[in-house]
Amino acid sequence: MSVFDHIEYDGHLRITHVTDADTGLRAVHAVHRTVNGMSGGGIRFRPYASDDEALTDVLRLSKAMSQKFALAGIPVGGGKSVIIGDPAQLKTPALLAAYGRYIEGLNGLYVGGPDVGTNAEDMTELARSTRYVTGRADQSGSTALPTALGCMAAMKATVQAAFDREGFDGLRVAVQGAGGVGGELVKMLIRDGATVLVADIDQAALANARAAGATVVSTEDILTADVDLLSPNAMGAVLSPETIPTIQAQAICGCANNQLATPDCADLLTARGILWAPDYVVSAGGAIDGCKDAGLITPEERDAKIDGIGETLAAIFAIATQDNMTTDAAAQLLAQRRMSENA
């Protein structure tokens, strides 16, 4: 099958397979669109089940980055990198240097940052080979905190829309994934009065969440927990035809990418009366912070744009209600309007 026939292909500007025999590097890089000749997005490193799965992920994620930047008011197009393999086994300075040389050869067309399987130290290593990475250890470092701050702004808008109330006092929240972003969210939610249930496969992350005051439940039970708000912050595709009928939460707001297993899952959520905050809106805080590191916005502008995630989400909810469409359709409509303004 040609990539042009792929279900996730959306007129992408560039799709490249990157290999380096000496280091074992195998990667796929996609640029969905550019603004002022630039795109940006994280560098993901994970053991995909197949090359087709990696291609699907990079196509979906790069398009989502275009939407994320447009909705956040950032003049950058969407891109994404996926390095195929287990980072615990394959990630070496030599491999990162090889990928850094590829990025450098794009001459600023794409700026990378940390993502699943990569971190601030990896960005520092990549910076030895390319100027075009953000989120380095000597810059802002981990994007977990700004991403979580953006998620909290989104949660406030979601709670207002779903329950007609402000704040989290007395609210029951299930947090799936207690790592970087999820761990920060757990602390913020408990601080603001929420009762938090949490699940993760990482025992150290669970220990931290328990110490913060969260109740640990199994990974099998977190999606079906009796809560008001569900927050997915692990891997994608958790909202599927199989899981949606079992969800008890009335609203969903989290930072996991590609939460919908298939596009029609947005309709299934709407049919059940569950308010879903589109993940590519909710998770924009880290990307916004990366733009600050890249010198595109000031620290003050970064803070304002992270706070503004809630306002953008409120506008999406209003469009969805007014035009009788899913929140996913409303978000894509608003993103397309903003992309057209910056075409």
N, C-alpha and C positions, 0 to 999 in steps of 0.2 A: 504494500500500500504506500502510495506517495504521501509525504508529509503534508502536502497541500490538501489531501483528503482526510487528514486526521480530524477527529471530532473536536479537538481543542484548538485546532489551527484557526487563527483569527487575523489573517493578513499580517502576520509577524514580519518585521523588517529583515530579521536575520536569525538563522538557526545553524549552529556550528557544532560539529563533533570534534572534540579536542583529545588527542592521545599523545602519550610520550612513553615509548617502550622501555626506556631506561629506568623510569620511576614507577611504572605501572599506572600512570595517570590515564583515566578514561572519564570524560566529562561531556556534558551537553550544555551549551550556552545559547540562550535565546534573548533577542531584543524584540519586544513587542512593538514599541514605537519610541521615537526620540522627540525631545523638545529642545530647541536650540542646539541640536546635534548631540544630546546627552541622554543616556538612560541609566537607571540604577536599580539595584536589587541584591539580595543576599546571595552568598555562596553556600549552598547546602551540600553536605557530605553524608551520604547514607547508603546502606547496602540494599539497593533496589532489587526486587525479585527478578526483573528483566530489563532489558534496554528500552523496551516499549513503555514500561512503567516510568522509567526515568524521563523519557521524552514527554509523556503525558503530563508529568509533574512540572517540568520546566515550561511547557506551553501554558498551562493553567496559571502557574505562579507569576510568570512574566506579564501576562494580561492583567492579573490581579494587581501587580505593582503599578501598571499604568493607571488603573482605576484608583488605587490608593493615593498616588501622588496627585492626581487630578482633584480628588475629593478633599485632599488636605491643602490644596492651593499651592502646591510646589511645582515649579516649572521644570520638571524632569520627566522623561518617559520611563516606561517599565522594562526591566530586564531581569534575568535570573540565571544563575549557574547551578548545575547539579553535578557533583563529582560522585561517581559510582563506586561503591565499595564500603567496607567497614572502616571507619576512621581510626578505630583502635588498632587495626592491623596495618592499614595502608598509609595513614597520614605521616609524612616525613617532611623535613625541611626541603629535601630535594624535590619531592612531588609538588609542594606548595610553590617552590621557585619556578617549576615548569609551568604551572598554571598562571603564576604572576607574569611570566614572560608573554604568555598569550594575551592577558589583559593589557599589558603595556603596549603590545602591538596594535591594539585597537585605537590608541591615541586619544583616549578620553571619550570614546563612544559609549563606554560602559564603566560605571564605578561600582565596585563590589563592597559588601559588608558582611558581618557575621550572620549566621543562620543556624539551622539545625545541624549539628555535627561540626561546627566551627565556632571559634571564639575570638576574643580580643588579641590573644597571643598569636593566633594563626594569622590575623590581619597584620600584626607587626612583622611576622615572618614573610608574608606576601609583599609587604612594603619594601623589602630588600630588592624585589624584582620589578615592582610597578609603583607608580605614583598614584594609581587610581583605586585605592581602597580607603574605607573609613572604618570607624569603630575600633581603631588600634588601641593597644594598651596605654600608649602615651597620649591618646585623645580621650574620648568619653569612655572608652572601654566597653563593657557589657551594655547592651541595649535593653536589658531586662527592666530596669527601673523606668526609663521613659516610655517603654511599651506598656508597662503596668499602669503608669499614670494616665496614659491615653485610654486604656481599658476602663479605668475608674470613671473617667469623664463620660465614656460611652455607657457604662452601667447606670450612672445617675440619670442619663436621658432615657434609658430603657426602663428603669424603675418608674420614672415619671409617666411614661407613656403606657406602661402595662398596668400599673397599680394606682396611678394618680396620687403619688406621694413622693416626698423628697427624702433622701437619705436612706440609710440601711439599717437603722435601729430596729431590732426585732425580726429582720428579714432572714429567711433561711436560704443559704447559698451553697450549691455543690460545685466544687472546683475540681475539674479533671486535669491532673498534671500539676505538680507542686514544685517544679524545677525553677528556673530563673524567673520567668514572668509569673507563673502560678504561685511561686513562693512569696513574691512581693505582694501579689493580690491578696493572699491569705492574711498577711499581716495588716494590710490596709483595711480590709473588710472587717476584721475583728476589732481593729482600733475604732472603726466607725459604728460598731454596735451590732454587726451581723453575727448570726450563728452559722458557722462554716463547717461543711463536711468536705473531706478531701480524699483523693485516691491517686496513687502513683506506683510505678513498679520500682522506683528508687527508694530504698529504705532510709538513706540519709536525708532525702528531701522530706519524707514522711516524718522523720524525727524532728526536723525543724518546724514543720507545720504543727505537729502535736505540741511542741514547746510554745508555739505562738498562741495556742488555745483552740486549735481545730480538732474535730473528731475524725479519725481515720476510718474509712470504709473500704471495701474491696473494689478493685477495678471493675468487677462484673456488676456491682450494685450502684456505682456512682451516677450513671445516666438515668437510672430509674428511681433515684432517691426522691423522697417526699419533701420537696423544697419549692421555694418560690422562683428562684433563679438558678439556671444551670450555666456554668462557665467552662467551656472546653478550651483547654490550654495545652493539649498534648499534640498528637498527630491529627491529620485530616480525615475526611470521609466518615466522621462519627455519626452524622445525621443521615440516616439511610431509611429505606422503606421498612427495614427490620427493626430499627431502634426507635424511630419516631412514634409509633403507636404505644410504646411503653413509657415514654417520657411523662413525668408528672408535673414538671416545672411549667409555669405559665409564660416564662420568658427565657431567652437564651442569649448570652453575651459573653464572648471570650475571644482569645487571640490566636487560637489554632488556625492555621491556613487551610483553605479548601475544606471547610466543615461539611458542606453538602456533598454527599456521595455522588449524586447526579443532580442536574439543574432542576428537575421536577420535584425534588425534595422540598424546595421552597413552597410549592403549592400544597404539599402534604402538611407542612407546618402551619400554613395559613388555614387550611381546612380544619385543623385541630384547635385553632384559636391560640396557637403559641406564637408569641412575638419574637422574631429572630432578628438580631442585630448583625448585618453582614460583616463577616470577619475582616474583609479587606478595608473596611472603614475603621473597625474597632482597633486593629493592630497597627495603626499607622505611626504610633509614637516613636518606635525604633527607627523607622525610615526618616521621619522628620528630624530626629536627633542626628542621623547620619548626614543629612543635608547641612546641618550646622557644622559638623566636622569638615565637610567638603567646602565650607566657606560660602555656601549659597544663601544662608540666612544667619541672622545674629542669634545669640542665646536668648534674647528677649523675644524675638520672632518665633523661635522654637517653642518657648513656653506658651506663647499665645496660640500657636497652631495646635499644640497638644491639647490645650484646654478647649479649643474650638472643635475637637472631634465630637464632643457632645452636641454642639449646635448643629453640625452637619448631620448627625444621626437623627436629631429631632426633625430636621427638614425632610429627611428620607421617610420617616414615619408619617409625616404629614402628607407627603406625596402619595404614599401607599394607601392611606385612608381616603384621600380625596379622589384618587383615580381608580380605586378598587383594584389594586394590584399587589403583588407580593413585595416585601421589603427588598428582596434581591432585585426585582425588576425596577423598583423605584431608585435604588442605589445606582444601578447601571444607567438608568435614564439621566440621573443627575451627573454621573461621571461623564457620560457622552456629551452632555451640554458643556461641561467645563473643559473637556478635551477639545471640543470644537472651538471654544474661545481661545485656546492656546495652540491651535493647529499651526 
